[in-house]
Amino acid sequence: MTSKTARQARRVASVPPIRLGINIDHIATLRNARGGRHPDPVRAAKLAVEAGADNITAHLREDRRHIHDDDIARLTAARLAPLNLEMAVTPEMLAIALATRPHACCLVPERRQELTTEGGLDVAGQVGTLTPFIAELKRAGIQVSLFIDPEQQQIDAARQVKTDAVEFHTGSYCAAAAADDGRALERELKRLIDGAEAAAASGLEVHAGHGLDYDNVVAVASIPEIVELNIGHYLVGEAMFVGLSKSVARMRSLMDGARESLRHSATEAKVGGR
């Protein structure tokens, strides 16, 4: 077995299952367009879990443009699945997280004018702010992840501030896939692979998300160090045509298929190396 083959075999020798987190923000966006309680994000969360989601993600933005405080309270009370609360690094959001006690918090950058989260959090530039912020969340028994770009500087800083996990922003990879730019796609996928290896080697759990769809998810789900994908906008949009249960179930199937292929390749590499 060559050294390269041996290295690949070690990476996939014990491939963990991959979790699917469903972001329900845009169920709330549709509700808020007219007001009232329909469609209900909590009902959407229930359907998503029944269709194969492992956890529910909701971003409580400072301007409350989609998810509201009441949604977080009802999701917490419903206990449908572990709740991953996406939030900005602010005193207000820290107080809400400590009062609500979700399973996990993902700290994200937030700008009022953006349509969606643009790029990762600059952890390296906020070590002094993030260290006590993360420590307080962890003291409350909340797991903490940081939404970052797959860059070594940010990974090193994430380890320094003692987060539990990092979630890689996959927007650039998805944009390259949509543009059918083979060279850029190869470059962005390599960034994710290298970043995942480095983060896992640093003792961080590795997640990923942003812009993933049926066509681009398999390559990301095939990175063995990534153990969770968080997907929202695409699946909510697809649900308008096929229903939320079918939308989520298909993504679940694609991710599990990618993982099974990894395990199969690991077995073949092991047999071939004897």
C-alpha positions as protocol buffer text, in pm:
chain_id: "A"
residue {
  index: 1
  type: MET
  ca { x: 0 y: 0 z: 0 }
}
residue {
  index: 2
  type: THR
  ca { x: 144 y: 340 z: -96 }
}
residue {
  index: 3
  type: SER
  ca { x: 181 y: 609 z: 170 }
}
residue {
  index: 4
  type: LYS
  ca { x: -96 y: 812 z: 2 }
}
residue {
  index: 5
  type: THR
  ca { x: -331 y: 513 z: -5 }
}
residue {
  index: 6
  type: ALA
  ca { x: -246 y: 431 z: 356 }
}
residue {
  index: 7
  type: ARG
  ca { x: -322 y: 788 z: 460 }
}
residue {
  index: 8
  type: GLN
  ca { x: -657 y: 782 z: 281 }
}
residue {
  index: 9
  type: ALA
  ca { x: -739 y: 446 z: 438 }
}
residue {
  index: 10
  type: ARG
  ca { x: -665 y: 582 z: 787 }
}
residue {
  index: 11
  type: ARG
  ca { x: -894 y: 882 z: 726 }
}
residue {
  index: 12
  type: VAL
  ca { x: -1191 y: 665 z: 635 }
}
residue {
  index: 13
  type: ALA
  ca { x: -1110 y: 359 z: 846 }
}
residue {
  index: 14
  type: SER
  ca { x: -1378 y: 448 z: 1100 }
}
residue {
  index: 15
  type: VAL
  ca { x: -1626 y: 673 z: 925 }
}
residue {
  index: 16
  type: PRO
  ca { x: -1878 y: 816 z: 1174 }
}
residue {
  index: 17
  type: PRO
  ca { x: -2242 y: 869 z: 1078 }
}
residue {
  index: 18
  type: ILE
  ca { x: -2322 y: 1214 z: 946 }
}
residue {
  index: 19
  type: ARG
  ca { x: -2594 y: 1423 z: 1107 }
}
residue {
  index: 20
  type: LEU
  ca { x: -2845 y: 1632 z: 915 }
}
residue {
  index: 21
  type: GLY
  ca { x: -2954 y: 1959 z: 1070 }
}
residue {
  index: 22
  type: ILE
  ca { x: -3252 y: 2132 z: 910 }
}
residue {
  index: 23
  type: ASN
  ca { x: -3264 y: 2511 z: 926 }
}
residue {
  index: 24
  type: ILE
  ca { x: -3626 y: 2626 z: 954 }
}
residue {
  index: 25
  type: ASP
  ca { x: -3563 y: 3001 z: 923 }
}
residue {
  index: 26
  type: HIS
  ca { x: -3744 y: 3039 z: 593 }
}
residue {
  index: 27
  type: ILE
  ca { x: -4057 y: 2867 z: 713 }
}
residue {
  index: 28
  type: ALA
  ca { x: -4072 y: 3167 z: 947 }
}
residue {
  index: 29
  type: THR
  ca { x: -3990 y: 3402 z: 657 }
}
residue {
  index: 30
  type: LEU
  ca { x: -4300 y: 3282 z: 473 }
}
residue {
  index: 31
  type: ARG
  ca { x: -4513 y: 3311 z: 787 }
}
residue {
  index: 32
  type: ASN
  ca { x: -4392 y: 3664 z: 853 }
}
residue {
  index: 33
  type: ALA
  ca { x: -4479 y: 3776 z: 500 }
}
residue {
  index: 34
  type: ARG
  ca { x: -4842 y: 3779 z: 604 }
}
residue {
  index: 35
  type: GLY
  ca { x: -4832 y: 3758 z: 982 }
}
residue {
  index: 36
  type: GLY
  ca { x: -5015 y: 3513 z: 1202 }
}
residue {
  index: 37
  type: ARG
  ca { x: -4888 y: 3164 z: 1286 }
}
residue {
  index: 38
  type: HIS
  ca { x: -4899 y: 2981 z: 951 }
}
residue {
  index: 39
  type: PRO
  ca { x: -4681 y: 2814 z: 836 }
}
residue {
  index: 40
  type: ASP
  ca { x: -4560 y: 2716 z: 1181 }
}
residue {
  index: 41
  type: PRO
  ca { x: -4183 y: 2658 z: 1219 }
}
residue {
  index: 42
  type: VAL
  ca { x: -4244 y: 2411 z: 1503 }
}
residue {
  index: 43
  type: ARG
  ca { x: -4467 y: 2198 z: 1281 }
}
residue {
  index: 44
  type: ALA
  ca { x: -4198 y: 2212 z: 1012 }
}
residue {
  index: 45
  type: ALA
  ca { x: -3940 y: 2097 z: 1266 }
}
residue {
  index: 46
  type: LYS
  ca { x: -4158 y: 1801 z: 1362 }
}
residue {
  index: 47
  type: LEU
  ca { x: -4198 y: 1695 z: 998 }
}
residue {
  index: 48
  type: ALA
  ca { x: -3825 y: 1735 z: 935 }
}
residue {
  index: 49
  type: VAL
  ca { x: -3735 y: 1511 z: 1230 }
}
residue {
  index: 50
  type: GLU
  ca { x: -3988 y: 1248 z: 1121 }
}
residue {
  index: 51
  type: ALA
  ca { x: -3827 y: 1253 z: 773 }
}
residue {
  index: 52
  type: GLY
  ca { x: -3474 y: 1194 z: 906 }
}
residue {
  index: 53
  type: ALA
  ca { x: -3333 y: 1520 z: 1044 }
}
residue {
  index: 54
  type: ASP
  ca { x: -3109 y: 1476 z: 1346 }
}
residue {
  index: 55
  type: ASN
  ca { x: -3135 y: 1830 z: 1478 }
}
residue {
  index: 56
  type: ILE
  ca { x: -3309 y: 2160 z: 1412 }
}
residue {
  index: 57
  type: THR
  ca { x: -3127 y: 2484 z: 1342 }
}
residue {
  index: 58
  type: ALA
  ca { x: -3282 y: 2829 z: 1388 }
}
residue {
  index: 59
  type: HIS
  ca { x: -3109 y: 3167 z: 1353 }
}
residue {
  index: 60
  type: LEU
  ca { x: -3248 y: 3428 z: 1593 }
}
residue {
  index: 61
  type: ARG
  ca { x: -3126 y: 3741 z: 1421 }
}
residue {
  index: 62
  type: GLU
  ca { x: -3101 y: 4074 z: 1601 }
}
residue {
  index: 63
  type: ASP
  ca { x: -3363 y: 4224 z: 1367 }
}
residue {
  index: 64
  type: ARG
  ca { x: -3595 y: 3919 z: 1409 }
}
residue {
  index: 65
  type: ARG
  ca { x: -3653 y: 3909 z: 1034 }
}
residue {
  index: 66
  type: HIS
  ca { x: -3761 y: 3543 z: 1041 }
}
residue {
  index: 67
  type: ILE
  ca { x: -3729 y: 3340 z: 1362 }
}
residue {
  index: 68
  type: HIS
  ca { x: -3885 y: 3511 z: 1666 }
}
residue {
  index: 69
  type: ASP
  ca { x: -3816 y: 3467 z: 2036 }
}
residue {
  index: 70
  type: ASP
  ca { x: -4142 y: 3276 z: 2075 }
}
residue {
  index: 71
  type: ASP
  ca { x: -4030 y: 3027 z: 1810 }
}
residue {
  index: 72
  type: ILE
  ca { x: -3718 y: 2948 z: 2011 }
}
residue {
  index: 73
  type: ALA
  ca { x: -3922 y: 2908 z: 2329 }
}
residue {
  index: 74
  type: ARG
  ca { x: -4169 y: 2672 z: 2159 }
}
residue {
  index: 75
  type: LEU
  ca { x: -3896 y: 2469 z: 1988 }
}
residue {
  index: 76
  type: THR
  ca { x: -3720 y: 2428 z: 2321 }
}
residue {
  index: 77
  type: ALA
  ca { x: -4042 y: 2322 z: 2495 }
}
residue {
  index: 78
  type: ALA
  ca { x: -4137 y: 2079 z: 2216 }
}
residue {
  index: 79
  type: ARG
  ca { x: -3810 y: 1881 z: 2254 }
}
residue {
  index: 80
  type: LEU
  ca { x: -3844 y: 1738 z: 1903 }
}
residue {
  index: 81
  type: ALA
  ca { x: -3468 y: 1711 z: 1849 }
}
residue {
  index: 82
  type: PRO
  ca { x: -3152 y: 1887 z: 1967 }
}
residue {
  index: 83
  type: LEU
  ca { x: -3184 y: 2260 z: 1892 }
}
residue {
  index: 84
  type: ASN
  ca { x: -2892 y: 2444 z: 1736 }
}
residue {
  index: 85
  type: LEU
  ca { x: -2937 y: 2818 z: 1797 }
}
residue {
  index: 86
  type: GLU
  ca { x: -2750 y: 3034 z: 1547 }
}
residue {
  index: 87
  type: MET
  ca { x: -2676 y: 3377 z: 1688 }
}
residue {
  index: 88
  type: ALA
  ca { x: -2454 y: 3681 z: 1680 }
}
residue {
  index: 89
  type: VAL
  ca { x: -2191 y: 3749 z: 1945 }
}
residue {
  index: 90
  type: THR
  ca { x: -2387 y: 4006 z: 2146 }
}
residue {
  index: 91
  type: PRO
  ca { x: -2489 y: 4044 z: 2513 }
}
residue {
  index: 92
  type: GLU
  ca { x: -2857 y: 4019 z: 2415 }
}
residue {
  index: 93
  type: MET
  ca { x: -2810 y: 3686 z: 2238 }
}
residue {
  index: 94
  type: LEU
  ca { x: -2594 y: 3550 z: 2518 }
}
residue {
  index: 95
  type: ALA
  ca { x: -2869 y: 3627 z: 2769 }
}
residue {
  index: 96
  type: ILE
  ca { x: -3129 y: 3454 z: 2551 }
}
residue {
  index: 97
  type: ALA
  ca { x: -2911 y: 3146 z: 2506 }
}
residue {
  index: 98
  type: LEU
  ca { x: -2843 y: 3120 z: 2880 }
}
residue {
  index: 99
  type: ALA
  ca { x: -3214 y: 3152 z: 2956 }
}
residue {
  index: 100
  type: THR
  ca { x: -3322 y: 2907 z: 2684 }
}
residue {
  index: 101
  type: ARG
  ca { x: -3041 y: 2650 z: 2718 }
}
residue {
  index: 102
  type: PRO
  ca { x: -3048 y: 2504 z: 2365 }
}
residue {
  index: 103
  type: HIS
  ca { x: -2842 y: 2193 z: 2294 }
}
residue {
  index: 104
  type: ALA
  ca { x: -2594 y: 2398 z: 2091 }
}
residue {
  index: 105
  type: CYS
  ca { x: -2517 y: 2752 z: 1979 }
}
residue {
  index: 106
  type: CYS
  ca { x: -2346 y: 2837 z: 1652 }
}
residue {
  index: 107
  type: LEU
  ca { x: -2187 y: 3183 z: 1660 }
}
residue {
  index: 108
  type: VAL
  ca { x: -2216 y: 3361 z: 1327 }
}
residue {
  index: 109
  type: PRO
  ca { x: -2129 y: 3702 z: 1183 }
}
residue {
  index: 110
  type: GLU
  ca { x: -2431 y: 3922 z: 1130 }
}
residue {
  index: 111
  type: ARG
  ca { x: -2485 y: 4238 z: 929 }
}
residue {
  index: 112
  type: ARG
  ca { x: -2823 y: 4409 z: 909 }
}
residue {
  index: 113
  type: GLN
  ca { x: -2820 y: 4464 z: 531 }
}
residue {
  index: 114
  type: GLU
  ca { x: -2720 y: 4112 z: 425 }
}
residue {
  index: 115
  type: LEU
  ca { x: -2978 y: 3878 z: 272 }
}
residue {
  index: 116
  type: THR
  ca { x: -2809 y: 3579 z: 433 }
}
residue {
  index: 117
  type: THR
  ca { x: -2489 y: 3514 z: 626 }
}
residue {
  index: 118
  type: GLU
  ca { x: -2199 y: 3623 z: 408 }
}
residue {
  index: 119
  type: GLY
  ca { x: -1873 y: 3448 z: 490 }
}
residue {
  index: 120
  type: GLY
  ca { x: -1740 y: 3316 z: 814 }
}
residue {
  index: 121
  type: LEU
  ca { x: -1680 y: 3470 z: 1155 }
}
residue {
  index: 122
  type: ASP
  ca { x: -1341 y: 3638 z: 1201 }
}
residue {
  index: 123
  type: VAL
  ca { x: -1238 y: 3437 z: 1505 }
}
residue {
  index: 124
  type: ALA
  ca { x: -872 y: 3539 z: 1475 }
}
residue {
  index: 125
  type: GLY
  ca { x: -970 y: 3904 z: 1511 }
}
residue {
  index: 126
  type: GLN
  ca { x: -1202 y: 3847 z: 1810 }
}
residue {
  index: 127
  type: VAL
  ca { x: -1012 y: 3610 z: 2038 }
}
residue {
  index: 128
  type: GLY
  ca { x: -1047 y: 3844 z: 2336 }
}
residue {
  index: 129
  type: THR
  ca { x: -1422 y: 3880 z: 2289 }
}
residue {
  index: 130
  type: LEU
  ca { x: -1500 y: 3519 z: 2200 }
}
residue {
  index: 131
  type: THR
  ca { x: -1303 y: 3343 z: 2474 }
}
residue {
  index: 132
  type: PRO
  ca { x: -1519 y: 3457 z: 2772 }
}
residue {
  index: 133
  type: PHE
  ca { x: -1837 y: 3447 z: 2560 }
}
residue {
  index: 134
  type: ILE
  ca { x: -1781 y: 3081 z: 2469 }
}
residue {
  index: 135
  type: ALA
  ca { x: -1674 y: 2994 z: 2823 }
}
residue {
  index: 136
  type: GLU
  ca { x: -2003 y: 3127 z: 2962 }
}
residue {
  index: 137
  type: LEU
  ca { x: -2208 y: 2922 z: 2714 }
}
residue {
  index: 138
  type: LYS
  ca { x: -2011 y: 2608 z: 2791 }
}
residue {
  index: 139
  type: ARG
  ca { x: -2053 y: 2659 z: 3167 }
}
residue {
  index: 140
  type: ALA
  ca { x: -2427 y: 2646 z: 3101 }
}
residue {
  index: 141
  type: GLY
  ca { x: -2386 y: 2306 z: 2935 }
}
residue {
  index: 142
  type: ILE
  ca { x: -2432 y: 2442 z: 2581 }
}
residue {
  index: 143
  type: GLN
  ca { x: -2214 y: 2305 z: 2303 }
}
residue {
  index: 144
  type: VAL
  ca { x: -2056 y: 2582 z: 2095 }
}
residue {
  index: 145
  type: SER
  ca { x: -1960 y: 2593 z: 1729 }
}
residue {
  index: 146
  type: LEU
  ca { x: -1814 y: 2877 z: 1524 }
}
residue {
  index: 147
  type: PHE
  ca { x: -1922 y: 2944 z: 1166 }
}
residue {
  index: 148
  type: ILE
  ca { x: -1592 y: 3004 z: 986 }
}
residue {
  index: 149
  type: ASP
  ca { x: -1426 y: 2987 z: 648 }
}
residue {
  index: 150
  type: PRO
  ca { x: -1200 y: 2680 z: 606 }
}
residue {
  index: 151
  type: GLU
  ca { x: -878 y: 2872 z: 669 }
}
residue {
  index: 152
  type: GLN
  ca { x: -591 y: 2760 z: 891 }
}
residue {
  index: 153
  type: GLN
  ca { x: -573 y: 3093 z: 1074 }
}
residue {
  index: 154
  type: GLN
  ca { x: -939 y: 3070 z: 1172 }
}
residue {
  index: 155
  type: ILE
  ca { x: -909 y: 2704 z: 1270 }
}
residue {
  index: 156
  type: ASP
  ca { x: -611 y: 2782 z: 1494 }
}
residue {
  index: 157
  type: ALA
  ca { x: -804 y: 3070 z: 1653 }
}
residue {
  index: 158
  type: ALA
  ca { x: -1110 y: 2846 z: 1704 }
}
residue {
  index: 159
  type: ARG
  ca { x: -896 y: 2606 z: 1901 }
}
residue {
  index: 160
  type: GLN
  ca { x: -749 y: 2896 z: 2100 }
}
residue {
  index: 161
  type: VAL
  ca { x: -1093 y: 3021 z: 2212 }
}
residue {
  index: 162
  type: LYS
  ca { x: -1185 y: 2666 z: 2317 }
}
residue {
  index: 163
  type: THR
  ca { x: -1493 y: 2610 z: 2106 }
}
residue {
  index: 164
  type: ASP
  ca { x: -1630 y: 2258 z: 2073 }
}
residue {
  index: 165
  type: ALA
  ca { x: -1678 y: 2263 z: 1697 }
}
residue {
  index: 166
  type: VAL
  ca { x: -1640 y: 2461 z: 1378 }
}
residue {
  index: 167
  type: GLU
  ca { x: -1892 y: 2484 z: 1097 }
}
residue {
  index: 168
  type: PHE
  ca { x: -1733 y: 2555 z: 761 }
}
residue {
  index: 169
  type: HIS
  ca { x: -1903 y: 2807 z: 536 }
}
residue {
  index: 170
  type: THR
  ca { x: -1960 y: 2618 z: 208 }
}
residue {
  index: 171
  type: GLY
  ca { x: -2086 y: 2919 z: 12 }
}
residue {
  index: 172
  type: SER
  ca { x: -1780 y: 2955 z: -212 }
}
residue {
  index: 173
  type: TYR
  ca { x: -1783 y: 2584 z: -293 }
}
residue {
  index: 174
  type: CYS
  ca { x: -2155 y: 2595 z: -379 }
}
residue {
  index: 175
  type: ALA
  ca { x: -2109 y: 2907 z: -593 }
}
residue {
  index: 176
  type: ALA
  ca { x: -1833 y: 2734 z: -791 }
}
residue {
  index: 177
  type: ALA
  ca { x: -2058 y: 2431 z: -839 }
}
residue {
  index: 178
  type: ALA
  ca { x: -2346 y: 2649 z: -960 }
}
residue {
  index: 179
  type: ALA
  ca { x: -2118 y: 2829 z: -1204 }
}
residue {
  index: 180
  type: ASP
  ca { x: -1989 y: 2494 z: -1334 }
}
residue {
  index: 181
  type: ASP
  ca { x: -1636 y: 2626 z: -1283 }
}
residue {
  index: 182
  type: GLY
  ca { x: -1433 y: 2307 z: -1257 }
}
residue {
  index: 183
  type: ARG
  ca { x: -1110 y: 2471 z: -1150 }
}
residue {
  index: 184
  type: ALA
  ca { x: -1273 y: 2681 z: -879 }
}
residue {
  index: 185
  type: LEU
  ca { x: -1480 y: 2384 z: -765 }
}
residue {
  index: 186
  type: GLU
  ca { x: -1169 y: 2170 z: -724 }
}
residue {
  index: 187
  type: ARG
  ca { x: -996 y: 2451 z: -533 }
}
residue {
  index: 188
  type: GLU
  ca { x: -1289 y: 2511 z: -297 }
}
residue {
  index: 189
  type: LEU
  ca { x: -1343 y: 2141 z: -231 }
}
residue {
  index: 190
  type: LYS
  ca { x: -975 y: 2104 z: -147 }
}
residue {
  index: 191
  type: ARG
  ca { x: -1007 y: 2393 z: 101 }
}
residue {
  index: 192
  type: LEU
  ca { x: -1291 y: 2208 z: 273 }
}
residue {
  index: 193
  type: ILE
  ca { x: -1101 y: 1878 z: 278 }
}
residue {
  index: 194
  type: ASP
  ca { x: -780 y: 2034 z: 409 }
}
residue {
  index: 195
  type: GLY
  ca { x: -969 y: 2243 z: 662 }
}
residue {
  index: 196
  type: ALA
  ca { x: -1164 y: 1943 z: 788 }
}
residue {
  index: 197
  type: GLU
  ca { x: -846 y: 1740 z: 835 }
}
residue {
  index: 198
  type: ALA
  ca { x: -677 y: 2026 z: 1020 }
}
residue {
  index: 199
  type: ALA
  ca { x: -975 y: 2100 z: 1244 }
}
residue {
  index: 200
  type: ALA
  ca { x: -1027 y: 1735 z: 1336 }
}
residue {
  index: 201
  type: ALA
  ca { x: -656 y: 1697 z: 1409 }
}
residue {
  index: 202
  type: SER
  ca { x: -691 y: 1994 z: 1647 }
}
residue {
  index: 203
  type: GLY
  ca { x: -963 y: 1812 z: 1839 }
}
residue {
  index: 204
  type: LEU
  ca { x: -1254 y: 2012 z: 1697 }
}
residue {
  index: 205
  type: GLU
  ca { x: -1575 y: 1856 z: 1573 }
}
residue {
  index: 206
  type: VAL
  ca { x: -1636 y: 1957 z: 1210 }
}
residue {
  index: 207
  type: HIS
  ca { x: -1968 y: 2069 z: 1061 }
}
residue {
  index: 208
  type: ALA
  ca { x: -2049 y: 2242 z: 731 }
}
residue {
  index: 209
  type: GLY
  ca { x: -2330 y: 2431 z: 567 }
}
residue {
  index: 210
  type: HIS
  ca { x: -2458 y: 2715 z: 348 }
}
residue {
  index: 211
  type: GLY
  ca { x: -2594 y: 2673 z: -5 }
}
residue {
  index: 212
  type: LEU
  ca { x: -2587 y: 2292 z: -10 }
}
residue {
  index: 213
  type: ASP
  ca { x: -2833 y: 2118 z: -241 }
}
residue {
  index: 214
  type: TYR
  ca { x: -2896 y: 1776 z: -397 }
}
residue {
  index: 215
  type: ASP
  ca { x: -2636 y: 1832 z: -669 }
}
residue {
  index: 216
  type: ASN
  ca { x: -2342 y: 1948 z: -457 }
}
residue {
  index: 217
  type: VAL
  ca { x: -2390 y: 1777 z: -121 }
}
residue {
  index: 218
  type: VAL
  ca { x: -2236 y: 1437 z: -194 }
}
residue {
  index: 219
  type: ALA
  ca { x: -1877 y: 1563 z: -225 }
}
residue {
  index: 220
  type: VAL
  ca { x: -1905 y: 1743 z: 110 }
}
residue {
  index: 221
  type: ALA
  ca { x: -2077 y: 1451 z: 282 }
}
residue {
  index: 222
  type: SER
  ca { x: -1789 y: 1235 z: 156 }
}
residue {
  index: 223
  type: ILE
  ca { x: -1534 y: 1422 z: 367 }
}
residue {
  index: 224
  type: PRO
  ca { x: -1496 y: 1180 z: 660 }
}
residue {
  index: 225
  type: GLU
  ca { x: -1407 y: 1441 z: 921 }
}
residue {
  index: 226
  type: ILE
  ca { x: -1734 y: 1629 z: 865 }
}
residue {
  index: 227
  type: VAL
  ca { x: -1997 y: 1487 z: 1099 }
}
residue {
  index: 228
  type: GLU
  ca { x: -2284 y: 1734 z: 1052 }
}
residue {
  index: 229
  type: LEU
  ca { x: -2439 y: 1931 z: 768 }
}
residue {
  index: 230
  type: ASN
  ca { x: -2684 y: 2214 z: 830 }
}
residue {
  index: 231
  type: ILE
  ca { x: -2914 y: 2284 z: 536 }
}
residue {
  index: 232
  type: GLY
  ca { x: -3217 y: 2508 z: 513 }
}
residue {
  index: 233
  type: HIS
  ca { x: -3307 y: 2741 z: 228 }
}
residue {
  index: 234
  type: TYR
  ca { x: -3281 y: 2485 z: -52 }
}
residue {
  index: 235
  type: LEU
  ca { x: -3485 y: 2221 z: 126 }
}
residue {
  index: 236
  type: VAL
  ca { x: -3757 y: 2467 z: 226 }
}
residue {
  index: 237
  type: GLY
  ca { x: -3775 y: 2584 z: -136 }
}
residue {
  index: 238
  type: GLU
  ca { x: -3787 y: 2227 z: -266 }
}
residue {
  index: 239
  type: ALA
  ca { x: -4063 y: 2152 z: -18 }
}
residue {
  index: 240
  type: MET
  ca { x: -4293 y: 2385 z: -211 }
}
residue {
  index: 241
  type: PHE
  ca { x: -4287 y: 2133 z: -496 }
}
residue {
  index: 242
  type: VAL
  ca { x: -4261 y: 1794 z: -323 }
}
residue {
  index: 243
  type: GLY
  ca { x: -4345 y: 1856 z: 42 }
}
residue {
  index: 244
  type: LEU
  ca { x: -4106 y: 1899 z: 333 }
}
residue {
  index: 245
  type: SER
  ca { x: -4093 y: 1531 z: 427 }
}
residue {
  index: 246
  type: LYS
  ca { x: -3986 y: 1422 z: 80 }
}
residue {
  index: 247
  type: SER
  ca { x: -3743 y: 1713 z: 51 }
}
residue {
  index: 248
  type: VAL
  ca { x: -3565 y: 1620 z: 375 }
}
residue {
  index: 249
  type: ALA
  ca { x: -3580 y: 1244 z: 311 }
}
residue {
  index: 250
  type: ARG
  ca { x: -3403 y: 1280 z: -23 }
}
residue {
  index: 251
  type: MET
  ca { x: -3121 y: 1483 z: 132 }
}
residue {
  index: 252
  type: ARG
  ca { x: -3093 y: 1224 z: 410 }
}
residue {
  index: 253
  type: SER
  ca { x: -3061 y: 950 z: 147 }
}
residue {
  index: 254
  type: LEU
  ca { x: -2790 y: 1134 z: -49 }
}
residue {
  index: 255
  type: MET
  ca { x: -2583 y: 1198 z: 263 }
}
residue {
  index: 256
  type: ASP
  ca { x: -2613 y: 842 z: 388 }
}
residue {
  index: 257
  type: GLY
  ca { x: -2525 y: 710 z: 43 }
}
residue {
  index: 258
  type: ALA
  ca { x: -2208 y: 920 z: 39 }
}
residue {
  index: 259
  type: ARG
  ca { x: -2111 y: 786 z: 380 }
}
residue {
  index: 260
  type: GLU
  ca { x: -2174 y: 426 z: 276 }
}
residue {
  index: 261
  type: SER
  ca { x: -1952 y: 476 z: -29 }
}
residue {
  index: 262
  type: LEU
  ca { x: -1677 y: 599 z: 204 }
}
residue {
  index: 263
  type: ARG
  ca { x: -1703 y: 288 z: 418 }
}
residue {
  index: 264
  type: HIS
  ca { x: -1696 y: 69 z: 108 }
}
residue {
  index: 265
  type: SER
  ca { x: -1382 y: 241 z: -21 }
}
residue {
  index: 266
  type: ALA
  ca { x: -1218 y: 197 z: 320 }
}
residue {
  index: 267
  type: THR
  ca { x: -1288 y: -175 z: 310 }
}
residue {
  index: 268
  type: GLU
  ca { x: -1148 y: -205 z: -42 }
}
residue {
  index: 269
  type: ALA
  ca { x: -834 y: -12 z: 54 }
}
residue {
  index: 270
  type: LYS
  ca { x: -783 y: -239 z: 355 }
}
residue {
  index: 271
  type: VAL
  ca { x: -823 y: -555 z: 148 }
}
residue {
  index: 272
  type: GLY
  ca { x: -605 y: -420 z: -130 }
}
residue {
  index: 273
  type: GLY
  ca { x: -327 y: -334 z: 112 }
}
residue {
  index: 274
  type: ARG
  ca { x: -290 y: -687 z: 249 }
}
